[in-house]
């Protein structure tokens, strides 16, 4: 597996995985509970080595000096019960992936430290008071998704010149975050002088209908918001976009590997390494109220030329030259 493929697949681990131990649970060790969105199967995930290496560098070896268990959910309705059970078990740190899981954890406990991965904007989500001084039992590493919306739209328009109408697909299960994502898409569209229309999807059964509606509405390209649900459905969404002749821009690098035309997002290895370091700091006694929320500094662009060919598109050489990975 080459380095770029590892970067693309690493996020899958954070968004997949029922409650299982990633290594043997040993009594008396500090305990990390990881709550993620994904299918019911759990096991070793591609992102695990990144997270575990960060812990190891700080002196915590999974299975020997710290235990780590993963809990998966597929419906937001399940979150309250799952988080309540996690809190009853009193782990030393709860790690969450995505905004819904983090909000549910914060609602359930104000004392157990929470480290999030992949929250778009923790301040506007109400998770922390500020990035520099969270002021709550929550800290973590953000994807800066809102800040990249206009960049992502600009790359999409550069790849497909002449587009005047873009569909913005958001996950309403993200709560208030989905509305902020839409507002950012509207702002980006105004700045780029294109029309944008909002479409919501929250179930796999609805995706086919939504993509058909997007096409019938006259949209010429697709801008997809971030979501654990969209990550799990990434291959299906990429194929639907091809089927409906919709050039697409996705937020996570793995979407490009799954067949999306373009993806632009934070470097996954950096995110999971940062999360592991933060967990280690808290296990050593740091107060999450005073542990700054970290922001990614490296963002990667993936272009899928297989998909471009299927859509009959020629990607401008100037854009190809800036890609971190080109899939041929």
N, C-alpha and C positions, 0 to 999 in steps of 0.2 A: 504494500500500500504506500503510495507516494505521499509526500507531505501535504500537497494541496487536497488530495482526496480525504486525508485525515481531517483537515480543517473543515471540509464540507460535511463530513459525517459526524463530527463531534457533537453538534447540537442535537442530533437524534437521541443521544443518551439522556439529555436533560428533559426531553419531552416524551419519553417513553418509559415504560417500565412498570398490582397488588403489593403488599408489604412483604419484602424479602430482604434478607441480609446480603450485602454485597461481599461480605466476608463473615466468618463465624462471629456470632454475637457472644462476647465474653463478659461475664458478670464483673462489675466493678470498674469497667472502663468508661471513659467519657463516651457519650452516645450522641450520634448525629442522626436525625430523622429527615428524610428527603421526600417532599411532596411534589409530585409532578403530574402533568396532564399526559395521558397516553393510553394505549391498549392495556388490557388486563395482564398480559404476560410481562413478567419482570425478569431481570437477569443482568449479566454483565453488559454494559453499554459502551459504545465507542468513546464517550466523553469521560468515562470513569478514570482512565489512566492519567488524564490531565489533572483532574480534581485530586486524585490520590497522590500524585507526585507533589502537588503544592502542599498537601498535608504532611507528606513525608519530609519535604525540605524543612518544614517547621518542627519536625520531631514527632509527628503523629503517624504511625503505621497502621493502616486499616487491618483489623483482625488481631493486632498485637498490643497496640497502645491506645486504640480508639475503635469504636464500632460504628457502623454506618448501615442504615436500612432505608429502603425506598418504598414509598406508598404511591400507587397510581390511582387516578380518578378519570372518569370519562364524562361526567355530568356535573355541572356546578351545584345541582341539588344534592349531590353526595358529599360536598365539601364540609358542611357543618359537622356531620357525624364523623367523618374521617379525621378532621382536625381536632374535634373533641377527644377522640380516642388517642391521638398523638399527645395531646396535652396531658391526659391522664397518665400516660407512660413517663412523663417528666424527662424528656431528653434534654441534654445540655444545650443543644442548638437545633433549631428547625431550619432546614434549607428548603426554599420554595422556588418553583420555576413558574414565572408568569404572574400577571396581576391578580387574577381571580384567586389563585391559591394563596398569594401573599396577603391579600385583604382578608380572606377567611382566617388565616393564622393570626393576623393582628387582632381581629375581632375576638378570637378565642383566648388569647393570652397577652397580658401586658408585662409579663415577667420573664418568660423564656425568650432568649435571644433568637431573632429571626434574620437569616441572611437570604436575600432574594437573588435570583438569576433571571435576567431577561424581562425586567419590568420596564416599560417604555418611559414613563415619567413618574417617579415615586412622589414628587412634590404635588403635582396636579392630581395624582391618585389619592392623596391624603395619607400616604404611608409614612412620610417623614416631614419634618418642618422645613428642612433645607438639606441640600446635598452635603454641605460642609459640616453641619451639626444636625444630625437626624432628630435628636431630641426624643426619640421613642425607642422601643426595644427592637426596632427594625433598621437594618442597613443592607448593603449589597452592591451589586454591579448592574448598572442600567445599560440598555441597548441604545439609548439616545434615539429612539425610533422617530419621535416627533421632529427632531432636528434634521433628520435625513430625508424627510418627505419631499421637499422641493428638489433636493439633489437627485433622488430616485426618479422623480417625474422628468427632470431635465435629461437624464440619461436615456429614459424611454423615448422621449421626443427626438433625441439625437439619433437613436437607433432606427427610428421610423419617422423620417421627415414627412411633414404634411399632415400629421394627425391634428385634428381640431376638436375631437370629442373623446374624452377618456372616462372609463368607468372606474370608480373607486370601490373596491370590495372590502367590507369590514365585517368583523365578527361582533354581533350585538351582545354576545355572552361576555364581552370584555367590560360591560357596564359603561361608566362614564368615560373610560378610556376610548371606547369606540367613537364616541361623539367628538372627542378631542382629535382623534385621528382624522375624522371627516373634516373638521374645521381646518386642520392643517392641509388637507388635500385641496379644499376650496381655496385657501390662501395661495398655495403653490400654483393652482390652475389660473388664478387671477394674474399672478405675476408672470406666468408663461403665456397668458392670453389664449387659453383654451377652455373649452366647456368641460365640466366634470359632473357626473351623475353618481349618486350613492346607491349601492346595492348591499343588502345584508344577507349573510348565510351563516347558519349555526348547526345544521345537520347535514350529514352526508346525503340523505335523500333529497335535500333541497338544492344541492349544488347543480345538478343537471338543469333544473328549472331556472335557477338564477343565471347560469351561463347563457341559456337560450334567451332569456329576457334581456340580458345585456346586449346580445347580438341584435335582437329585434329592435332595441331602442336606438340603434345607430351608432353605438360606441365603436371606435376604431382601434382602441388599445385598452389594456387593463392594468391598473395599479392596485396591488394587493396589500392590505394592512397586515400587521403582525398578529399572530394568534397561535396558541397551542393546537387548536382544532385545525387551522390551516396547515400547520406543520405536519400533523398526522395524515392529512388528506393531500399532501403536496404532489404526489405522483398523479393522483386522480385529477387534481386541479390543472396540472400542467397539460395533461392529455385533453381535458375539456377545452382549455384555451387553444390548443392546436386544432381540435375538431371544429371549434367555432371561429377559427381564423382570427384569433385575438392575440397580437403581440403583447407579452406580459412582463411586468416588473414585480418581483417578489422581494420581501425584506430579508430573508434568510439565505445563506449561501447554499444550504442543502437543497433549496428549491431549484436552483440552476442545475445541480447534479441530477435532480429528479425529472428534468425536462422543461423547466421554465426558461423562457427566452433569455431573460436577464434576472440577475439577483444582485442586490447591493446591501451589505449589512456589516455589522461589527464582526471582527475576527473572533471566532468561537474559542480558539485555544486561549486567547488573552482573557476572555470572559471567565472561563472555568478556572483558569489559574488564579485569577483575582479572587474569585469566590472561595477557592480553597484557602488562600492566604487569609482572607477575612475570617473564615471559620476558625482557623488556627489561632488568630489573634484573640478571638473571643474565648476559646477554650483556655487560653493562657491568662484570662482575667480581664481583657479589655471590655469596657462598657459600650454596647452597641449605640447608645445615645451619643457617644463621642467618636465613633468610628465613621469617617466620612464615606458617603456613597461614592463609589468609583465609577468613572465613565470610560468607555473604550476609547483608545487613541488610534486604532488601526481598523480600517474598513476595507472590505474586499469586494471587487466587482467580478462577477462570473458571467460569461456569455456562452450560450449554448448554440453552436453553429448547426447542430443537427436539427434543432427546432427552427432555426432561421431558414434552413433549406426547406423544411416541411411547410413553412409559411410562405415560401417564395420570396424571402427577404435577403437583401445584401447588406450586411452590417458595415458601416463606414470604417475604412482602415484606421482613421484617427481614433475611433472608439476602441477598436480591437487592440490597438497599441497600448491602451491604458488599462486593459483587463488584467486582473490577477490570475485568472484562469480562463482559458478558451477550450470548450469541449467540442471536439471535432468528431 
